[in-house]
Amino acid sequence: MNVCLMPNFNRPEYLKLCTDLILKSQGARDNLYLFALDYGFDSKLLEVINKFPLASKIIKTPNKISGNMKQSFNVLNGLLEAYKLSDNLIYIIEDDIFIGRDFFKFHEAVQSNKLFCSIATKNHNSNFTMLNDLNAYYYGYSMDYQSLGVCMNKNSIDLIRPHINDDYFSNPQDYVSKNFNSFLGSSYCEQDGLIRRIREESNLEVAFPHIPRAYHAGFYGYHRYSNLPKTKTYEEKVSMLKRICFSKEEMKKVCLNDLYYFNSEPIDLDTDFTEMKLIQTKIGIGLKPGLNTKNNMHIPQKKFRRGALTARGLVYN
């Protein structure tokens, strides 16, 4: 059985909508759902999980790591547990990742020995020419990775497992500097940055769909501030998210800047393909948030400049 790792902390309202969408997705019943609850989690999460009708397991992360590495500790230790439980594939769906109808089927269709992982959201790191084709996917640039709607096989997890250790968590900057020869240096060393470096060294591909099968709906939370409407109860928060997260217009209102909106732009989740095919397109100038791709001329990959680091990835200039 494949395992879907679902890290959570204090947003049961997001988990409610996330799990509702999972139940609508093809192949959802074929997975075991592993809910990794970070230390100090909101107890309302348990109520949401207990109402989730598919096969599931809860793990509670101990109070071992604090500060900026707390979330990474929860995700990476959840990944180790998912590895033990999975026969083949491991998905990572955080509570603010909203998935499309063929999310799981897309990942299954593009998996191969060439892949480090497949990612169902749009590429937040590099700009490729996109086709309006639900059957098409492409391989990203060598540094493209984001933990947004990810799927890996166990061979890829084998590359990550040795780095999930006390040395990394106690001094992540020092650890990544000593263990990786990356232009990132000692910066950007939380779990996304660690996995990015591992992927870079593996020389394996990362597959993205030309038309995304998921998006990052989290306009507030860890790494993200917003023009958050005042709400009090769990029910009010769920109602607020339903109003905002599926509307481009409403999402623009609550995102504090264009980059936040670029990363959280709602998409059509009613997706379905007939047969996935690899169609590689050109990489070009990194988008400035809010610009239309048709207004950007594409240039060869060798002309890329190093980009600006964001919470979720690199934005190339």
C-alpha positions as CSV (number, residue, x, y, z in Angstrom):
1,M,0.0,0.0,0.0
2,N,1.2,3.5,-0.8
3,V,1.4,6.0,2.1
4,C,0.4,9.6,2.2
5,L,2.2,11.6,4.8
6,M,0.2,14.5,6.2
7,P,2.1,16.8,8.5
8,N,-0.1,19.0,10.7
9,F,0.2,21.5,13.6
10,N,-2.5,24.0,14.3
11,R,-4.8,24.5,11.4
12,P,-7.7,22.0,11.6
13,E,-9.7,24.2,9.3
14,Y,-7.2,23.7,6.5
15,L,-7.1,19.9,7.2
16,K,-10.9,19.7,6.9
17,L,-10.8,21.2,3.4
18,C,-7.7,19.2,2.4
19,T,-9.2,15.9,3.5
20,D,-12.5,16.7,1.8
21,L,-10.6,17.1,-1.5
22,I,-8.7,13.9,-1.0
23,L,-12.0,12.0,-0.7
24,K,-12.9,13.3,-4.2
25,S,-9.6,12.2,-5.7
26,Q,-9.3,9.1,-7.9
27,G,-7.4,6.3,-6.2
28,A,-7.5,7.9,-2.7
29,R,-8.8,4.7,-1.2
30,D,-5.7,2.9,-2.2
31,N,-3.5,4.7,0.3
32,L,-2.8,4.7,4.0
33,Y,-2.9,8.2,5.5
34,L,-0.3,9.0,8.1
35,F,-1.1,12.1,10.1
36,A,2.1,13.5,11.7
37,L,1.0,15.8,14.5
38,D,3.7,18.3,15.5
39,Y,4.4,18.8,19.3
40,G,1.8,21.3,20.7
41,F,-0.7,20.5,18.0
42,D,-4.3,21.8,18.1
43,S,-6.5,19.1,19.6
44,K,-9.2,19.9,17.1
45,L,-7.1,18.1,14.5
46,L,-8.0,14.8,16.2
47,E,-11.7,15.5,15.6
48,V,-11.1,16.1,11.9
49,I,-8.9,13.0,11.6
50,N,-11.4,10.8,13.4
51,K,-14.1,11.7,10.9
52,F,-11.8,10.9,8.0
53,P,-13.2,7.5,6.6
54,L,-10.1,6.1,4.9
55,A,-7.3,4.0,6.3
56,S,-5.2,6.1,8.6
57,K,-2.6,6.2,11.4
58,I,-1.6,9.1,13.8
59,I,1.9,9.7,15.0
60,K,2.7,12.5,17.5
61,T,6.1,14.1,17.3
62,P,7.9,14.5,20.6
63,N,9.1,17.7,22.1
64,K,12.7,17.2,20.9
65,I,13.4,20.2,18.6
66,S,12.3,23.8,18.9
67,G,12.7,26.9,16.9
68,N,13.0,27.0,13.1
69,M,13.7,23.3,12.8
70,K,10.6,22.1,14.6
71,Q,8.5,21.8,11.5
72,S,11.4,20.1,9.6
73,F,11.7,17.6,12.5
74,N,8.0,16.7,12.2
75,V,8.1,16.3,8.4
76,L,11.3,14.3,8.2
77,N,10.5,12.0,11.1
78,G,7.1,11.5,9.5
79,L,8.9,10.6,6.3
80,L,10.8,7.8,8.1
81,E,7.6,6.4,9.5
82,A,6.0,6.5,6.1
83,Y,9.0,4.7,4.6
84,K,8.4,1.8,7.1
85,L,4.7,1.5,6.2
86,S,4.9,1.9,2.4
87,D,5.2,-0.8,-0.1
88,N,6.2,1.6,-2.9
89,L,5.2,5.3,-3.1
90,I,5.1,8.0,-0.5
91,Y,3.1,11.2,-1.0
92,I,3.5,14.3,1.1
93,I,0.4,16.5,1.4
94,E,0.5,19.2,4.0
95,D,-2.8,20.6,5.3
96,D,-2.8,23.6,3.0
97,I,-2.2,21.6,-0.2
98,F,-5.5,21.3,-2.2
99,I,-5.4,18.5,-4.7
100,G,-7.2,17.8,-7.9
101,R,-9.3,14.8,-9.0
102,D,-6.5,12.9,-10.7
103,F,-3.7,13.9,-8.3
104,F,-2.8,10.4,-7.2
105,K,-3.3,8.9,-10.7
106,F,-1.0,11.6,-12.2
107,H,1.8,10.7,-9.8
108,E,1.4,7.0,-10.4
109,A,1.5,7.6,-14.2
110,V,4.8,9.5,-14.3
111,Q,6.8,7.5,-11.8
112,S,9.9,5.9,-13.2
113,N,13.5,4.9,-12.2
114,K,14.6,8.3,-13.6
115,L,12.7,10.3,-11.0
116,F,13.8,11.6,-7.7
117,C,10.2,12.7,-7.3
118,S,7.1,14.1,-9.0
119,I,5.5,17.3,-7.9
120,A,1.8,18.1,-8.7
121,T,1.9,21.9,-8.1
122,K,3.1,24.4,-10.6
123,N,6.9,24.9,-10.6
124,H,7.6,27.7,-8.1
125,N,11.3,27.8,-8.9
126,S,11.9,27.9,-12.7
127,N,9.8,29.1,-15.6
128,F,9.1,26.7,-18.4
129,T,6.9,27.2,-21.4
130,M,3.6,25.5,-20.4
131,L,1.3,23.6,-22.6
132,N,-2.5,23.5,-22.2
133,D,-2.5,19.7,-22.1
134,L,-3.7,17.6,-19.2
135,N,-1.8,14.6,-20.6
136,A,1.6,16.4,-20.6
137,Y,4.4,16.6,-18.0
138,Y,8.0,17.8,-18.1
139,Y,11.3,17.5,-16.2
140,G,12.3,20.5,-14.1
141,Y,15.6,22.3,-13.8
142,S,18.4,20.8,-11.7
143,M,17.6,22.8,-8.5
144,D,13.8,22.5,-8.7
145,Y,12.2,21.1,-5.6
146,Q,9.3,22.1,-3.4
147,S,7.5,20.0,-0.8
148,L,4.1,20.9,-2.3
149,G,2.1,17.8,-3.4
150,V,5.2,15.6,-3.7
151,C,5.4,11.9,-4.5
152,M,8.6,9.8,-4.1
153,N,9.4,6.1,-4.3
154,K,11.3,4.3,-1.6
155,N,14.6,4.5,-3.5
156,S,14.5,8.3,-3.3
157,I,13.7,8.1,0.4
158,D,16.8,5.9,0.8
159,L,18.9,8.9,-0.4
160,I,17.3,11.1,2.3
161,R,17.2,8.8,5.3
162,P,21.0,9.0,6.2
163,H,20.6,12.8,6.6
164,I,17.8,12.6,9.1
165,N,20.0,12.6,12.1
166,D,20.9,14.5,15.3
167,D,23.8,16.4,13.6
168,Y,21.5,17.9,11.0
169,F,18.9,19.0,13.5
170,S,21.3,20.4,16.1
171,N,23.2,22.6,13.6
172,P,21.6,22.5,10.1
173,Q,23.7,25.3,8.7
174,D,27.0,23.5,9.6
175,Y,25.6,20.2,8.4
176,V,24.6,21.2,4.9
177,S,27.9,23.1,4.5
178,K,30.0,20.1,5.4
179,N,27.9,17.5,3.5
180,F,26.9,19.2,0.3
181,N,28.8,21.1,-2.4
182,S,25.9,23.4,-3.3
183,F,25.9,27.1,-4.3
184,L,23.2,27.5,-1.6
185,G,26.1,27.3,0.9
186,S,24.8,27.3,4.5
187,S,21.5,29.1,3.7
188,Y,18.1,27.6,3.2
189,C,18.7,24.5,5.3
190,E,15.3,23.5,6.5
191,Q,13.8,20.3,5.2
192,D,13.0,21.7,1.7
193,G,16.6,22.9,1.4
194,L,18.1,19.6,2.6
195,I,16.0,17.6,0.1
196,R,16.9,20.1,-2.7
197,R,20.6,19.4,-2.1
198,I,20.1,15.7,-2.0
199,R,18.1,15.8,-5.3
200,E,20.9,18.0,-6.8
201,E,23.5,15.4,-6.0
202,S,21.4,12.5,-7.2
203,N,21.2,13.6,-10.9
204,L,17.7,12.3,-10.9
205,E,14.8,14.1,-12.5
206,V,11.8,15.9,-11.0
207,A,8.5,15.7,-13.0
208,F,6.0,18.5,-13.1
209,P,2.6,18.5,-14.9
210,H,2.1,21.2,-17.5
211,I,-1.3,21.7,-15.9
212,P,-1.0,21.6,-12.1
213,R,-2.9,18.9,-10.1
214,A,-2.6,20.8,-6.8
215,Y,-1.9,24.2,-5.3
216,H,-0.6,25.7,-2.1
217,A,-3.7,27.3,-0.6
218,G,-2.0,28.4,2.7
219,F,-2.3,32.2,2.8
220,Y,-1.5,32.2,6.5
221,G,0.7,30.0,8.8
222,Y,4.4,29.1,9.1
223,H,6.5,31.4,6.8
224,R,3.4,33.2,5.7
225,Y,1.6,36.4,6.9
226,S,-1.6,37.7,5.4
227,N,-4.5,40.2,5.5
228,L,-6.4,37.6,7.6
229,P,-10.0,38.3,8.2
230,K,-11.0,38.2,11.8
231,T,-12.6,34.8,12.8
232,K,-13.1,33.1,16.1
233,T,-14.5,29.6,15.8
234,Y,-13.4,26.6,13.8
235,E,-16.6,26.7,11.8
236,E,-16.0,30.4,11.0
237,K,-12.5,29.6,9.8
238,V,-13.7,26.7,7.6
239,S,-16.4,29.0,6.1
240,M,-13.7,31.7,5.5
241,L,-11.4,29.3,3.7
242,K,-14.2,28.0,1.5
243,R,-14.9,31.6,0.4
244,I,-11.2,32.6,-0.1
245,C,-9.2,29.6,-1.2
246,F,-11.2,28.7,-4.3
247,S,-11.4,32.2,-5.6
248,K,-8.6,34.0,-7.4
249,E,-10.1,37.4,-6.6
250,E,-10.5,36.7,-2.9
251,M,-7.0,35.1,-2.6
252,K,-5.5,38.2,-4.1
253,K,-7.1,40.3,-1.4
254,V,-5.6,38.3,1.5
255,C,-2.1,37.8,0.1
256,L,0.3,40.5,1.2
257,N,2.4,40.6,-2.0
258,D,2.4,39.3,-5.6
259,L,4.9,36.5,-4.8
260,Y,2.5,35.1,-2.2
261,Y,-0.3,35.1,-4.7
262,F,1.8,33.6,-7.4
263,N,2.6,30.7,-5.1
264,S,-1.0,30.3,-3.9
265,E,-3.1,31.1,-7.0
266,P,-6.2,28.8,-7.1
267,I,-6.5,26.4,-10.0
268,D,-9.1,24.2,-11.5
269,L,-9.2,21.0,-9.5
270,D,-11.5,19.1,-11.8
271,T,-8.7,17.4,-13.7
272,D,-8.5,14.1,-15.5
273,F,-6.1,12.7,-18.1
274,T,-6.1,9.9,-20.6
275,E,-2.4,9.0,-20.9
276,M,0.5,11.0,-19.5
277,K,3.3,11.8,-21.9
278,L,6.7,13.5,-21.5
279,I,6.8,16.8,-23.4
280,Q,9.9,18.8,-22.6
281,T,9.7,22.5,-23.2
282,K,12.2,25.4,-23.0
283,I,13.3,27.0,-19.7
284,G,13.3,30.8,-19.7
285,I,13.6,33.9,-17.6
286,G,12.2,33.5,-14.1
287,L,8.8,35.1,-13.8
288,K,8.3,38.2,-11.8
289,P,5.0,37.5,-9.9
290,G,2.0,38.8,-11.7
291,L,3.5,38.8,-15.2
292,N,2.0,36.7,-17.9
293,T,4.3,34.1,-19.4
294,K,3.5,35.2,-22.9
295,N,5.2,38.5,-22.2
296,N,8.5,36.9,-21.3
297,M,11.1,35.8,-23.9
298,H,12.6,32.4,-23.1
299,I,16.4,32.0,-22.9
300,P,18.7,29.1,-22.7
301,Q,19.3,27.5,-19.3
302,K,23.0,28.4,-19.3
303,K,22.1,32.1,-19.0
304,F,20.2,31.6,-15.8
305,R,21.4,33.7,-12.9
306,R,21.2,32.6,-9.3
307,G,17.9,33.4,-7.8
308,A,16.4,34.8,-4.7
309,L,15.6,32.4,-1.9
310,T,12.0,32.2,-0.8
311,A,10.4,30.2,2.0
312,R,9.4,27.4,-0.5
313,G,12.1,27.7,-3.2
314,L,14.3,29.7,-5.5
315,V,12.9,32.4,-7.7
316,Y,15.2,33.0,-10.6
317,N,15.7,36.5,-11.8
